[in-house]
Amino acid sequence: MPSIVLDSFSRASIRFEKLATKESDRLADLQISGEIDIKEARSVPFKAGADRLNNKISENKFEISKADKYLGSLENSLNAINQMQDIVDRIKDLEEAASAEENVALSTSYTAQADELKEQMITMGENASFRGMNLFSSWGQETFQIGGQSFSAQSVNLDDVISGFAYRGGNVLGIENGDFDTSAYSNLVAAYGPDTINNSYKDFTGNYQDAMLQGAATIDATGPGNIYGVHLPDNASRADDGSHAEIEEITFPDSFSIGVWFKFDNVTQNDRILAMTNGGLDGLLHFNAMASNNMRVLYQGTDGSIQRLDTPAGTVQNDEWAYWMMTLETDGTVEIFKNGNSLAQSTLGAGPKTGLRSEVYLGAARSTTQNSTEGAVADFAVFDGALSQADAEKWYNDVAQTGLEESFFTMNSEKMQDAFEKMEAHYETLKVGIEAQRDQMVFKNELYADEVTNLMGVDSEEVAIQSNLAQMRQTLAVTSLSITSSSQANILNLFG
């Protein structure tokens, strides 16, 4: 290469190194004097990476705290379940002792002790807590996320574990047909009442399917006394989706009795408490209020005739819960009761048609265009045979005022143990899943922390200086070639 080119590059190199050294010294002086912080100003890529990782660590710590919260709640519930299972074991021992004991007094004592413990369990369940620990809080029913993973009660199919541990606000036992003992009343054909857990109107005898709540009908706590009821808020027809309860079918014996809690909001002509039929007039029976504020039973007799019996005027009041009962015998004898007291009785000469009724409506008429009844219905029972005055009064005092749900609900140690074992399995399943997710997040945080340490250990100051000098080299490499215009021309000519 010609000497003029070498001289130009040599001079440029010397000039560059002097300027570079000078710039390096200047930066060092500024760093020493505190006028600049090269590490802070020049290490942006490394600091940004560390910041991102620290943000991830913070996010994971928050998710870990959520996991700890749920695990704590689970542990409390599991501890409470174990303690309640100890009570169940005591109940079981007492039940077995009562069954095996020949001494009547001792057997009765054991049974009484077992019943007392069962009542304690009901109280615990109604409060939804045990020794201050929340057993069945709503979080167990919801879907929640920890570290991006979803956890839900449905993942273990809670539906077949509990039909609702919330009997009257929180009972620890599921409510099934088998949990109701109606054997003391062997003449019960059906006994419908509000199931406050599953929001349905069910037959506690288990003989028939649950009724269907139609329109705006809803179960609420505004029934008579402590009994829940089905609110019927409108008087629209069935064709217009008026509120009522509908039972698919009931088979009626030759003679029968019907009892029902009902409240009329505004009594009008032909407000139905009950209407049933096989279609049209076949098997027709109405139990309804009339415009004179009296109650009427109307039915189709075996000879096809329409028979009716009315109570005196004024026996029906607005906004009054009353237990209405009617009895109907094969000879056509009809009797109407209110709150256990007979209001009207007559033999009409034609008995009712027996057998299946394929359409049974509470609070609505058989006609789809006739208005339903505005008010509320609670318990509804059908009996085999006509109840006497004494039986009607006894039923009203012993069962109706207490409510079917309360009167017939039973529990024993076997049912309780089965329920708690299923709940324990449910909580343990969630616990294992949450613990695994928590461990994974803790491990990630350890990796992130190591990476942050590595990034912050880079000599950011040296990198910043070298980066600055490299930029200077690039600039000076070009500018140094234009030392003189004549040298530049010579170099260009040589390479041209």
RODO-2510 file (C-alpha; in nm, 4 decimals, decimal comma):
residues 496
     n   res          X          Y          Z
     1     m     0,0000     0,0000     0,0000
     2     p     0,1449     0,3448    -0,0882
     3     s     0,3032     0,5284     0,2000
     4     i     0,0583     0,8160     0,1788
     5     v    -0,2253     0,5786     0,2717
     6     l    -0,0263     0,4231     0,5557
     7     d     0,0659     0,7632     0,6824
     8     s    -0,2992     0,8726     0,6763
     9     f    -0,4164     0,5662     0,8715
    10     s    -0,1268     0,5896     1,1127
    11     r    -0,1953     0,9531     1,1849
    12     a    -0,5683     0,8747     1,2212
    13     s    -0,4944     0,5912     1,4616
    14     i    -0,2661     0,7984     1,6785
    15     r    -0,5177     1,0813     1,6800
    16     f    -0,7998     0,8393     1,7699
    17     e    -0,6131     0,6783     2,0591
    18     k    -0,5309     1,0181     2,2071
    19     l    -0,8911     1,1298     2,1862
    20     a    -1,0168     0,7964     2,3201
    21     t    -0,7808     0,8096     2,6152
    22     k    -0,8821     1,1663     2,6830
    23     e    -1,2538     1,0748     2,6735
    24     s    -1,1987     0,7772     2,9016
    25     d    -1,0168     0,9960     3,1523
    26     r    -1,2906     1,2576     3,1318
    27     l    -1,5615     0,9988     3,2047
    28     a    -1,3609     0,8610     3,4956
    29     d    -1,3184     1,2116     3,6431
    30     l    -1,6925     1,2771     3,6134
    31     q    -1,7676     0,9437     3,7796
    32     i    -1,5255     1,0223     4,0667
    33     s    -1,6701     1,3686     4,1173
    34     g    -2,0247     1,2266     4,1279
    35     e    -2,1451     1,4284     3,8331
    36     i    -2,2514     1,1096     3,6473
    37     d    -2,3230     0,7468     3,7354
    38     i    -2,2044     0,5440     3,4420
    39     k    -2,3336     0,2169     3,5898
    40     e    -2,6850     0,3565     3,6297
    41     a    -2,6862     0,5466     3,3016
    42     r    -2,5207     0,2937     3,0729
    43     s    -2,6400    -0,0484     3,2013
    44     v    -3,0047    -0,0084     3,0974
    45     p    -3,0394    -0,3486     2,9217
    46     f    -2,9171    -0,5401     3,2289
    47     k    -3,1217    -0,3373     3,4774
    48     a    -3,4391    -0,3723     3,2677
    49     g    -3,3948    -0,7490     3,2570
    50     a    -3,3474    -0,7642     3,6330
    51     d    -3,6534    -0,5413     3,6871
    52     r    -3,8678    -0,7695     3,4748
    53     l    -3,7604    -1,0727     3,6745
    54     n    -3,8189    -0,8921     4,0043
    55     n    -4,1718    -0,8073     3,8866
    56     k    -4,2320    -1,1757     3,8138
    57     i    -4,1023    -1,2634     4,1602
    58     s    -4,3449    -1,0129     4,3170
    59     e    -4,6378    -1,1493     4,1152
    60     n    -4,5552    -1,5049     4,2185
    61     k    -4,5255    -1,4006     4,5827
    62     f    -4,8789    -1,2611     4,5645
    63     e    -5,0062    -1,5858     4,4101
    64     i    -4,8200    -1,7844     4,6766
    65     s    -4,9944    -1,5772     4,9464
    66     k    -5,3301    -1,6611     4,7838
    67     a    -5,2391    -2,0292     4,7906
    68     d    -5,1423    -2,0004     5,1588
    69     k    -5,4795    -1,8383     5,2343
    70     y    -5,6745    -2,1174     5,0663
    71     l    -5,4557    -2,3856     5,2221
    72     g    -5,5177    -2,2326     5,5643
    73     s    -5,8927    -2,2357     5,5055
    74     l    -5,8729    -2,5955     5,3870
    75     e    -5,6724    -2,6993     5,6901
    76     n    -5,9279    -2,5376     5,9232
    77     s    -6,2132    -2,7155     5,7478
    78     l    -6,0328    -3,0507     5,7548
    79     n    -5,9570    -3,0112     6,1257
    80     a    -6,3208    -2,9245     6,1949
    81     i    -6,4446    -3,2214     5,9914
    82     n    -6,2142    -3,4545     6,1862
    83     q    -6,3463    -3,3203     6,5155
    84     m    -6,7054    -3,3539     6,3978
    85     q    -6,6315    -3,7088     6,2866
    86     d    -6,5333    -3,7796     6,6482
    87     i    -6,8820    -3,6673     6,7507
    88     v    -7,0286    -3,8946     6,4815
    89     d    -6,8350    -4,1873     6,6297
    90     r    -6,9871    -4,1103     6,9707
    91     i    -7,3365    -4,0983     6,8169
    92     k    -7,2732    -4,4329     6,6445
    93     d    -7,1607    -4,5941     6,9715
    94     l    -7,4713    -4,4638     7,1479
    95     e    -7,7005    -4,5875     6,8697
    96     e    -7,5441    -4,9331     6,8841
    97     a    -7,5623    -4,9389     7,2643
    98     a    -7,9290    -4,8388     7,2577
    99     s    -8,0045    -5,1115     7,0034
   100     a    -7,8230    -5,3826     7,2012
   101     e    -7,9371    -5,2807     7,5496
   102     e    -8,2200    -5,4914     7,6923
   103     n    -8,2823    -5,2534     7,9791
   104     v    -8,5474    -5,0141     7,8479
   105     a    -8,4400    -4,7268     8,0721
   106     l    -8,0766    -4,7522     7,9663
   107     s    -8,1699    -4,7916     7,6004
   108     t    -8,3870    -4,4803     7,6231
   109     s    -8,1034    -4,2913     7,7907
   110     y    -7,8561    -4,3865     7,5160
   111     t    -8,1028    -4,2807     7,2494
   112     a    -8,1616    -3,9477     7,4230
   113     q    -7,7866    -3,8817     7,4425
   114     a    -7,7463    -3,9642     7,0719
   115     d    -8,0369    -3,7335     6,9835
   116     e    -7,8819    -3,4530     7,1881
   117     l    -7,5545    -3,4853     6,9961
   118     k    -7,7466    -3,4860     6,6672
   119     e    -7,9154    -3,1615     6,7687
   120     q    -7,5731    -3,0129     6,8405
   121     m    -7,4661    -3,1135     6,4898
   122     i    -7,7712    -2,9413     6,3424
   123     t    -7,6895    -2,6239     6,5359
   124     m    -7,3314    -2,6336     6,4127
   125     g    -7,4551    -2,6812     6,0602
   126     e    -7,7071    -2,3988     6,0798
   127     n    -7,4257    -2,1660     6,1887
   128     a    -7,2052    -2,3098     5,9115
   129     s    -6,9191    -2,3160     6,1605
   130     f    -6,7581    -2,5282     6,4268
   131     r    -6,5576    -2,3764     6,7119
   132     g    -6,5164    -2,0568     6,5158
   133     m    -6,3983    -2,2243     6,1962
   134     n    -6,5853    -2,1647     5,8735
   135     l    -6,6676    -2,5090     5,7397
   136     f    -6,8565    -2,4590     5,4194
   137     s    -6,7691    -2,1105     5,3012
   138     s    -6,8667    -2,0107     4,9493
   139     w    -6,5103    -2,0270     4,8171
   140     g    -6,5418    -2,4062     4,7988
   141     q    -6,8189    -2,3626     4,5445
   142     e    -6,6432    -2,1100     4,3215
   143     t    -6,3704    -2,1330     4,0616
   144     f    -6,0527    -1,9509     4,1571
   145     q    -5,7054    -1,9164     3,9997
   146     i    -5,3595    -1,9513     4,1475
   147     g    -5,0630    -1,8862     3,9210
   148     g    -5,2800    -1,9140     3,6114
   149     q    -5,4238    -2,2537     3,7085
   150     s    -5,7948    -2,2894     3,7849
   151     f    -5,9286    -2,4759     4,0868
   152     s    -6,2955    -2,5579     4,1291
   153     a    -6,5265    -2,7691     4,3412
   154     q    -6,6680    -2,9033     4,0177
   155     s    -6,3332    -3,0661     3,9395
   156     v    -6,4260    -3,3371     4,1899
   157     n    -6,7969    -3,3386     4,0982
   158     l    -6,9298    -3,1984     4,4222
   159     d    -7,2854    -3,2496     4,2972
   160     d    -7,2876    -3,6167     4,3928
   161     v    -7,1093    -3,5488     4,7205
   162     i    -7,3531    -3,3010     4,8692
   163     s    -7,6913    -3,1903     4,7461
   164     g    -7,6125    -2,8853     4,9564
   165     f    -7,4676    -2,8696     5,3048
   166     a    -7,7058    -2,5883     5,3851
   167     y    -8,0229    -2,7285     5,5381
   168     r    -8,1992    -2,4198     5,6764
   169     g    -7,8875    -2,2068     5,6465
   170     g    -7,6032    -2,4522     5,6777
   171     n    -7,6749    -2,8065     5,7940
   172     v    -7,3820    -3,0364     5,7425
   173     l    -7,5959    -3,3114     5,5897
   174     g    -7,7134    -3,3496     5,2339
   175     i    -8,0874    -3,3559     5,1754
   176     e    -8,2175    -3,6555     4,9806
   177     n    -8,5533    -3,8329     4,9822
   178     g    -8,3928    -4,0977     5,2031
   179     d    -8,3207    -3,8364     5,4697
   180     f    -8,6921    -3,7993     5,5449
   181     d    -8,8835    -4,0542     5,7514
   182     t    -9,2593    -4,0387     5,6916
   183     s    -9,3257    -4,3890     5,8275
   184     a    -9,5177    -4,2549     6,1277
   185     y    -9,7890    -4,1534     5,8775
   186     s    -9,8325    -4,4652     5,6670
   187     n   -10,1409    -4,3143     5,5008
   188     l    -9,9356    -4,0411     5,3295
   189     v    -9,9588    -4,0686     4,9516
   190     a    -9,7408    -3,7625     4,8853
   191     a    -9,5967    -3,4805     5,0983
   192     y    -9,4634    -3,1843     4,9016
   193     g    -9,2699    -2,8957     5,0522
   194     p    -9,0002    -2,6426     4,9636
   195     d    -8,6507    -2,7924     4,9475
   196     t    -8,4529    -2,4892     5,0593
   197     i    -8,1193    -2,6352     4,9466
   198     n    -8,1917    -2,7313     4,5881
   199     n    -8,4558    -2,4611     4,5370
   200     s    -8,7184    -2,7164     4,4421
   201     y    -9,0601    -2,8310     4,5610
   202     k    -9,0117    -3,1953     4,6511
   203     d    -9,2113    -3,4957     4,7662
   204     f    -9,0585    -3,5937     5,1018
   205     t    -9,2129    -3,9422     5,0831
   206     g    -9,0077    -4,0160     4,7727
   207     n    -9,3147    -4,1550     4,5933
   208     y    -9,3248    -3,8900     4,3233
   209     q    -9,0940    -3,6607     4,1317
   210     d    -9,0246    -3,3053     4,2436
   211     a    -9,2751    -3,0454     4,1310
   212     m    -9,1756    -2,7848     3,8767
   213     l    -9,1806    -2,4179     3,9752
   214     q    -9,3167    -2,2226     3,6813
   215     g    -9,3005    -1,8570     3,5820
   216     a    -9,1735    -1,6283     3,8567
   217     a    -9,2473    -1,8769     4,1388
   218     t    -8,9589    -1,8822     4,3881
   219     i    -8,8858    -2,0381     4,7256
   220     d    -8,8375    -1,7891     5,0072
   221     a    -8,8550    -1,7606     5,3853
   222     t    -9,1918    -1,5853     5,3980
   223     g    -9,3962    -1,8979     5,4698
   224     p    -9,6125    -1,9528     5,7797
   225     g    -9,4119    -1,9455     6,1028
   226     n    -9,0709    -2,1014     6,0418
   227     i    -9,1877    -2,2815     5,7288
   228     y    -9,0533    -2,1836     5,3892
   229     g    -9,2983    -2,1161     5,1085
   230     v    -9,3243    -2,0805     4,7325
   231     h    -9,3944    -1,7181     4,6410
   232     l    -9,6480    -1,6744     4,3595
   233     p    -9,6042    -1,3056     4,2712
   234     d    -9,8495    -1,2651     3,9821
   235     n   -10,1885    -1,3719     3,8536
   236     a   -10,1019    -1,4242     3,4885
   237     s   -10,2436    -1,7294     3,3133
   238     r   -10,0392    -2,0422     3,2508
   239     a   -10,0382    -1,9475     2,8824
   240     d    -9,8649    -1,6242     2,9834
   241     d    -9,6198    -1,8055     3,2133
   242     g    -9,8029    -1,7217     3,5330
   243     s    -9,6344    -1,8290     3,8576
   244     h    -9,7426    -2,1667     3,9982
   245     a    -9,6155    -2,5119     4,0964
   246     e    -9,6843    -2,8065     3,8686
   247     i    -9,6758    -3,1751     3,9718
   248     e    -9,6416    -3,4237     3,6901
   249     e    -9,8835    -3,6822     3,8321
   250     i   -10,0329    -3,8278     4,1509
   251     t   -10,2399    -4,1457     4,1828
   252     f   -10,5355    -4,0891     4,4163
   253     p   -10,7029    -4,3674     4,6179
   254     d   -11,0796    -4,4291     4,6355
   255     s   -11,1179    -4,1821     4,9197
   256     f   -10,8567    -3,9241     5,0104
   257     s   -10,7679    -3,6096     5,2011
   258     i   -10,5674    -3,3061     5,0928
   259     g   -10,3974    -3,0488     5,3154
   260     v   -10,2164    -2,7361     5,2006
   261     w   -10,0733    -2,4151     5,3453
   262     f   -10,1865    -2,1220     5,1306
   263     k   -10,1992    -1,7416     5,1417
   264     f   -10,4114    -1,5248     4,9112
   265     d   -10,2759    -1,1779     4,8389
   266     n   -10,6020    -1,0540     4,6889
   267     v   -10,8983    -1,2917     4,6874
   268     t   -11,0919    -1,2976     4,3602
   269     q   -11,3453    -1,5356     4,2062
   270     n   -11,2086    -1,8860     4,1389
   271     d   -10,8617    -1,8280     4,2815
   272     r   -10,7221    -2,1800     4,2733
   273     i   -10,5319    -2,3351     4,5607
   274     l   -10,5388    -2,6643     4,3710
   275     a   -10,6608    -2,7838     4,0325
   276     m   -10,6180    -3,1364     3,8972
   277     t   -10,7439    -3,3331     3,6017
   278     n   -10,6568    -3,5934     3,3426
   279     g   -10,7393    -3,3402     3,0754
   280     g   -11,0639    -3,1516     3,0315
   281     l   -11,3240    -3,2505     3,2901
   282     d   -11,1885    -3,6037     3,3353
   283     g   -11,1027    -3,6473     3,7039
   284     l   -11,1538    -3,2759     3,7641
   285     l   -11,1072    -3,1425     4,1179
   286     h   -11,0806    -2,7789     4,2267
   287     f   -11,0027    -2,6370     4,5713
   288     n   -11,0450    -2,2615     4,5386
   289     a   -11,1579    -1,9336     4,6896
   290     m   -11,4676    -1,7495     4,5715
   291     a   -11,5608    -1,3825     4,5464
   292     s   -11,7553    -1,3989     4,8739
   293     n   -11,4299    -1,4865     5,0505
   294     n   -11,5423    -1,8444     5,0996
   295     m   -11,3680    -2,1711     5,0045
   296     r   -11,5120    -2,4222     4,7560
   297     v   -11,4434    -2,7877     4,6714
   298     l   -11,5622    -2,8818     4,3227
   299     y   -11,5123    -3,2218     4,1605
   300     q   -11,6381    -3,4567     3,8917
   301     g   -11,8277    -3,7500     4,0423
   302     t   -11,8099    -4,1093     3,9250
   303     d   -12,1400    -4,0545     3,7441
   304     g   -11,9991    -3,7572     3,5514
   305     s   -12,1856    -3,5016     3,7598
   306     i   -12,0158    -3,1889     3,8984
   307     q   -12,0390    -3,1669     4,2766
   308     r   -11,9511    -2,8763     4,5037
   309     l   -11,9360    -2,7711     4,8679
   310     d   -11,8805    -2,4154     4,9969
   311     t   -11,7722    -2,2802     5,3349
   312     p   -11,9515    -1,9787     5,4853
   313     a   -11,8674    -1,6364     5,3416
   314     g   -11,5778    -1,4509     5,4976
   315     t   -11,3742    -1,7561     5,5921
   316     v   -11,0928    -1,6561     5,3526
   317     q   -10,8840    -1,3493     5,4370
   318     n   -10,6295    -1,1571     5,2327
   319     d   -10,2647    -1,1896     5,3391
   320     e   -10,3482    -1,4701     5,5825
   321     w   -10,1588    -1,7971     5,5939
   322     a   -10,4111    -2,0745     5,6609
   323     y   -10,3895    -2,4532     5,6514
   324     w   -10,6744    -2,5688     5,4302
   325     m   -10,7767    -2,9339     5,4293
   326     m   -11,0484    -3,1229     5,2440
   327     t   -11,1628    -3,4849     5,2737
   328     l   -11,3556    -3,6756     5,0076
   329     e   -11,5112    -4,0196     5,0592
   330     t   -11,6447    -4,2765     4,8134
   331     d   -12,0063    -4,1936     4,9018
   332     g   -11,9541    -3,8282     4,8161
   333     t   -11,9095    -3,7019     5,1734
   334     v   -11,7002    -3,3859     5,1638
   335     e   -11,5554    -3,1890     5,4568
   336     i   -11,3487    -2,8667     5,4578
   337     f   -11,1162    -2,7668     5,7437
   338     k   -10,9252    -2,4507     5,8232
   339     n   -10,6345    -2,4766     6,0695
   340     g   -10,7702    -2,8087     6,1985
   341     n   -11,1272    -2,6856     6,2483
   342     s   -11,4200    -2,8094     6,0382
   343     l   -11,5996    -2,5336     5,8452
   344     a   -11,8381    -2,7300     5,6228
   345     q   -11,9437    -3,0916     5,5696
   346     s   -12,2006    -3,2590     5,3420
   347     t   -12,2751    -3,5839     5,1588
   348     l   -12,3219    -3,4862     4,7948
   349     g   -12,4285    -3,8261     4,6582
   350     a   -12,1488    -3,9064     4,4113
   351     g   -11,7957    -4,0119     4,5010
   352     p   -11,4846    -3,8866     4,3204
   353     k   -11,3160    -4,0516     4,0276
   354     t   -11,0126    -4,2404     4,1570
   355     g   -10,6740    -4,3234     4,0124
   356     l   -10,4193    -4,1185     3,8223
   357     r   -10,4308    -3,7400     3,7848
   358     s   -10,1861    -3,6487     3,5123
   359     e   -10,2083    -3,2733     3,5737
   360     v   -10,1825    -3,1246     3,9227
   361     y   -10,1436    -2,7473     3,9655
   362     l   -10,0920    -2,5472     4,2846
   363     g   -10,1865    -2,1799     4,2467
   364     a   -10,3177    -2,2207     3,8908
   365     a   -10,6244    -2,3429     3,7014
   366     r   -10,6423    -2,6375     3,4624
   367     s   -10,7364    -2,3910     3,1869
   368     t   -10,4291    -2,2341     3,0292
   369     t   -10,6092    -1,9027     2,9801
   370     q   -10,7520    -1,8547     3,3308
   371     n   -10,5496    -1,6382     3,5678
   372     s   -10,3313    -1,8047     3,8287
   373     t   -10,3515    -1,7088     4,1968
   374     e   -10,1440    -1,4308     4,3451
   375     g   -10,0129    -1,5371     4,6845
   376     a    -9,7983    -1,8209     4,8195
   377     v    -9,8117    -2,1949     4,8865
   378     a    -9,6098    -2,3948     5,1391
   379     d    -9,6577    -2,7632     5,2326
   380     f    -9,8986    -2,9829     5,0369
   381     a    -9,9980    -3,3350     5,1492
   382     v   -10,2210    -3,6109     5,0104
   383     f   -10,3569    -3,8891     5,2379
   384     d   -10,5135    -4,2267     5,1701
   385     g   -10,8602    -4,2071     5,3247
   386     a   -11,0718    -3,9322     5,4746
   387     l   -10,9232    -3,7880     5,7933
   388     s   -11,1537    -3,7469     6,0895
   389     q   -11,1880    -3,4185     6,2766
   390     a   -10,9475    -3,5497     6,5423
   391     d   -10,6931    -3,6652     6,2835
   392     a   -10,7137    -3,3372     6,0922
   393     e   -10,6592    -3,1410     6,4129
   394     k   -10,3703    -3,3658     6,5190
   395     w   -10,1982    -3,3330     6,1798
   396     y   -10,2319    -2,9558     6,1941
   397     n   -10,0869    -2,9312     6,5461
   398     d    -9,8127    -3,1952     6,5208
   399     v    -9,6912    -3,1630     6,1642
   400     a    -9,8421    -2,8762     5,9659
   401     q    -9,7353    -2,6021     6,2078
   402     t    -9,3836    -2,7457     6,2323
   403     g    -9,3505    -2,8016     5,8583
   404     l    -9,2893    -3,1186     5,6587
   405     e    -8,9183    -3,0474     5,6194
   406     e    -8,8672    -3,0101     5,9930
   407     s    -9,1071    -3,2889     6,0949
   408     f    -8,9707    -3,5632     5,8727
   409     f    -8,6017    -3,4807     5,8452
   410     t    -8,3891    -3,7546     6,0005
   411     m    -8,0212    -3,8283     6,0304
   412     n    -7,8075    -4,1051     6,1718
   413     s    -7,4392    -4,1701     6,2238
   414     e    -7,4030    -4,3688     5,9001
   415     k    -7,5343    -4,0822     5,6867
   416     m    -7,3211    -3,8290     5,8702
   417     q    -7,0052    -4,0382     5,8403
   418     d    -7,0584    -4,0906     5,4686
   419     a    -7,1134    -3,7190     5,4133
   420     f    -6,8017    -3,6183     5,6084
   421     e    -6,5821    -3,8744     5,4319
   422     k    -6,6890    -3,7353     5,0956
   423     m    -6,6266    -3,3794     5,2098
   424     e    -6,2857    -3,4735     5,3455
   425     a    -6,1902    -3,6346     5,0132
   426     h    -6,3056    -3,3210     4,8321
   427     y    -6,0967    -3,0876     5,0482
   428     e    -5,7911    -3,3163     5,0371
   429     t    -5,8071    -3,3230     4,6556
   430     l    -5,8087    -2,9434     4,6391
   431     k    -5,5296    -2,9248     4,8965
   432     v    -5,2960    -3,1492     4,6940
   433     g    -5,3574    -2,9490     4,3763
   434     i    -5,2999    -2,6113     4,5432
   435     e    -4,9844    -2,7343     4,7202
   436     a    -4,8380    -2,8583     4,3896
   437     q    -4,9049    -2,5233     4,2221
   438     r    -4,7551    -2,3364     4,5185
   439     d    -4,4359    -2,5468     4,5109
   440     q    -4,3992    -2,4798     4,1394
   441     m    -4,4203    -2,1014     4,1935
   442     v    -4,1675    -2,1153     4,4792
   443     f    -3,9223    -2,3051     4,2542
   444     k    -3,9679    -2,0494     3,9749
   445     n    -3,8916    -1,7659     4,2147
   446     e    -3,5660    -1,9339     4,3181
   447     l    -3,4601    -1,9539     3,9517
   448     y    -3,5615    -1,5920     3,8903
   449     a    -3,3642    -1,4739     4,1955
   450     d    -3,0476    -1,6506     4,0726
   451     e    -3,0830    -1,4866     3,7316
   452     v    -3,1266    -1,1430     3,8882
   453     t    -2,8033    -1,1951     4,0826
   454     n    -2,6193    -1,2895     3,7625
   455     l    -2,7463    -0,9857     3,5769
   456     m    -2,6609    -0,7441     3,8548
   457     g    -2,3107    -0,8989     3,8776
   458     v    -2,2133    -0,7861     3,5284
   459     d    -1,9503    -0,5077     3,5311
   460     s    -2,1941    -0,2568     3,3945
   461     e    -1,9519     0,0328     3,4338
   462     e    -1,6853    -0,1290     3,2188
   463     v    -1,9401    -0,2266     2,9574
   464     a    -2,0710     0,1287     2,9464
   465     i    -1,7210     0,2732     2,8941
   466     q    -1,6340     0,0220     2,6230
   467     s    -1,9639     0,0884     2,4520
   468     n    -1,8920     0,4611     2,4555
   469     l    -1,5397     0,4080     2,3206
   470     a    -1,6617     0,1783     2,0428
   471     q    -1,8979     0,4503     1,9317
   472     m    -1,6095     0,6974     1,9327
   473     r    -1,3971     0,4629     1,7243
   474     q    -1,6647     0,4420     1,4618
   475     t    -1,6973     0,8204     1,4455
   476     l    -1,3274     0,8936     1,4484
   477     a    -1,2526     0,6294     1,1879
   478     v    -1,4490     0,8321     0,9368
   479     t    -1,3575     1,1843     1,0427
   480     s    -0,9884     1,1054     1,0692
   481     l    -0,9747     1,0244     0,6988
   482     s    -1,0552     1,3899     0,6178
   483     i    -0,7365     1,5232     0,7771
   484     t    -0,6743     1,7351     0,4660
   485     s    -0,8646     1,7656     0,1482
   486     s    -0,5519     1,6886    -0,0535
   487     s    -0,4886     1,3643     0,1427
   488     q    -0,8471     1,2618     0,0955
   489     a    -0,8243     1,3216    -0,2775
   490     n    -0,5027     1,1202    -0,2958
   491     i    -0,6595     0,8252    -0,1093
   492     l    -0,9704     0,8288    -0,3232
   493     n    -0,7576     0,8416    -0,6410
   494     l    -0,5468     0,5448    -0,5207
   495     f    -0,8547     0,3289    -0,4513
   496     g    -1,0397     0,4520    -0,7623
***
